[in-house]
Amino acid sequence: MTARALDDAWLVVIDPQAIFAAPDSAWGSPFFAEAMPRIRALADAFGDRVLVTRWMPTADRSTSWGDYFASWPFADQPPSHPLFDLVPDAVGLSPHPTIDLPTFGKWGSEIEAVVGRGAHVVLAGVSTDCCVLSTALAAADAGAHVTIAADACAGSTAENHAAALQVMGLYPPQITIGDTAAILA
């Protein structure tokens, strides 16, 4: 990524929440602690062009989400539950309010209204093999230019992280894969 591109790009940090970071959470990524310093470095470089999302358990239970929550009852908590809080290191990453959605993919009108149609976005966060992947594909479909900060993403397992990166790597030039050092260079 060139310096000019970085000046125009937005960082979207996907779901840096306790539910995905805590080692004792069924959804906790064992790689989240490694990714967080890179997320912080990216956020520092992007300044005011940072958005943070949160997955919230507010989906309609009369849809397939009802079956989902039946399979994962520990996550069927009120949105105010501490599981859904940002991890302490993620608090203050963005001057903008968090974008709270009950969906895996976070790309939609909420983000596009801030970053603009066809924007360049850098994605970081958790989980590479769920919410990052879902966001990247939807953003590319909507015409955004997407860069995945691979080392600033945390997968559910090393194998699932690699598989998700492989899938997203099938979508150039709309989706490209990089690392923190290359993005900041």
ABEGO torsion letter per residue (X at the ends): XBAAAAAABBBBBBGBBAAAABAABAABBAAAAAAAAAAAAAAAAAEABBBBBBBBBABBAABAAAAAAAABAAABBBAABAAABBBAAABGABABBBBBBABABABEAAAAAAAEBGBBBBBBEOBAABAAAAAAAAAAAAGBBBBBBAAABBBABAAAAAAAAAAAAAAOAABBBBBAAAAAX
